[in-house]
Amino acid sequence: MQFFILEAEQPAKKLEYDLIIVGGGPAGQSAAIYGTRYMLDTLVVEKEAHGGSVNLTDFVENYPGFPDGIEASKLASLFYEHAKNLGAESVIAQVTKIQKVEEKKFLINTLDGLVFTAKSVVIATGTQPKRLGVPGETELTGRGVSYCAVCDGPFFKGKPVAVVGGGYSALTEALYLAKLVDKLYLIHRRDQFRAAEILGYRVRNHPKIELVLNSVVDEILGDDKVRGVKVRNKLTGEVKTLDVDAVFIYIGLKPNTDFLKGFVELDESGFIPTDRYMATNVPGVFAAGDVRVKKLRQIVTAVADGALAATSAYEYIHE
Ligand code: NAP
């Protein structure tokens, strides 16, 4: 049998589980914590790194219990350790397909050709950044165009950069980047932000941040690396070029659900509708965290979803 590696010393032990959780971010780890405490034989299958998109941010200020905030990667590893200490197993593998063969029997295929079975499944695959879709974006990705300030910000210490977007992510990451860079243009298509007021207050009053409001990006300029960004004011039509070395794009999220098309119901944007107990339209399949249709995508709501999804999975398995 082929084995696969999470950490060098941790191959997955078997292929049959009570509960398989797809996605190892806060929702997935919380589901694993609850699943193991329900004495379910539980496996978390994560595509990249445990912690999910929490790893893409620097610092978390709004997770209860940490009054001084906590480093995001630290919080992610605490979630993972917690689930592991309770007995949850984990593997790094990409799930490509899920099928229901009978009540309480699901097949979960991975890219490596493995087939796991589970009595119930929790989908907690989260989201990925949306693309702007302007000229220069694809060509210059990795050469100044970035979707991860924590990963790439340190390369632009003391340089001018732009952030695009007006939501939680754009504002949070702009405030992080402003600690490193010399000058930051925050480009947003409206003049109101879609985030907690305190973040709007901080960016508006930050000495290094210049707001470029009611404006859209027409093109990202550069050859071997980003050299500027062409922006157009939607109210006046004025077009100008901002000289920047990097453009960080935070214009929203796309759910990681392509592999679920035709298996569970998805909404028009690809998010998974659930009932209040996290049940999808397929009995035995539950969804938790950012991948779900919901109002507030936060760590605290993701972990709550995970707890509820595992509880519903336990009830499904034992009904
Ligand atoms: P978001 O809330 O969907 O905001 C996306 C922003 O990008 C909006 O300001 C939107 O403008 C703008 N936008 C969308 N498409 C655009 C386009 N084509 N061109 C230019 N601008 C565009 O996305 P997000 O900030 O990534 O947040 C996603 C979710 O994660 C939210 O639920 C958020 O609460 C959560 N989150 C939470 C935290 C935290 O709690 N610390 C941190 C990050 C994210 P409009 O405003 O005009 O629509």
Residues whose N, C-alpha, C, O or C-beta is under 5 A from the ligand:
A	BS01	NAP	L132 G165 G166 G167 Y168 S169 A170 T172 R189 R190 Q192 R194 Y250 I251 G252 L253 K295 L296 R297 Q298
